[in-house]
Amino acid sequence: MKYLTTLAALLLFSSPAWADDSMPIFHKDDVILFQGDSITDGGRQRTGSDYNHIMGQDYCYIIASQIGSQFPERNITFVNRGVGGNKISDLAARWQNDTINLKPNLLSILIGINDMQGSVSMEQFENTYDKLLSDTVAALPGVKIVLGEPFILPVGKWKDHYEDHLADVKKRQEVVARMAEKYHTAIIHYQKAFDDACQLAPADHWSWDGIHPTYAGHGLMVREWLRAINAYWPQG
């Protein structure tokens, strides 16, 4: 009950972006594409036409539901191409088919948590990320890009030696920041958002294993995602 009260207070005093804003960034017939790993995947259905499940059960689904219901006349299409377990190299291998060929008007990327602990060098991570963005802006002039930084919380196996794990993730966050500056994209500072939220409720309220958010955590991601794009593109 305490956690529910805390979350209610958080939502009450942090009015969601869609409550007051016409969100001019979203235009008629736009395609909004979410890319990333399991946090974005959200258990989405890969095939078929079951529109209950194609967006998964996560922040992407909540964003699509809120914006889709608020602006039905804009006929916005939301697409989820997150794949659980993906590293930056996996993203690169499917980038043409799963990103460029879909011709999104807005592309949201969240990647990096599976690249930590030495599985992918920092140089490889940065160079591959750089090439993905370079190829994207060349193929899709005018595409708007949102980069989410990877994040971690002291829950489960990550609680032991958390500062060491966090230091590794922060290096990936620095890469994302450099990419955002180089390619003039919006950036979402998820780590700070979750760190601040942990002052209101314990870390396991926001993430059940230190990496994957709970429903409350996904709600927090939605708020930060909308805040970031509204701040970066206030005039659309």
Secondary structure as UniProt FT lines:
FT   HELIX           2..12
FT   HELIX           17..19
FT   TURN            24..25
FT   TURN            28..29
FT   STRAND          31..36
FT   HELIX           38..41
FT   TURN            42..43
FT   TURN            51..55
FT   HELIX           59..70
FT   HELIX           72..74
FT   STRAND          77..80
FT   TURN            84..85
FT   HELIX           88..93
FT   HELIX           95..98
FT   HELIX           100..102
FT   STRAND          106..110
FT   HELIX           113..115
FT   TURN            116..119
FT   HELIX           122..139
FT   TURN            141..142
FT   STRAND          144..148
FT   HELIX           156..158
FT   TURN            160..161
FT   HELIX           162..183
FT   STRAND          186..188
FT   HELIX           190..197
FT   TURN            198..200
FT   HELIX           203..206
FT   HELIX           215..232
FT   TURN            234..235
//
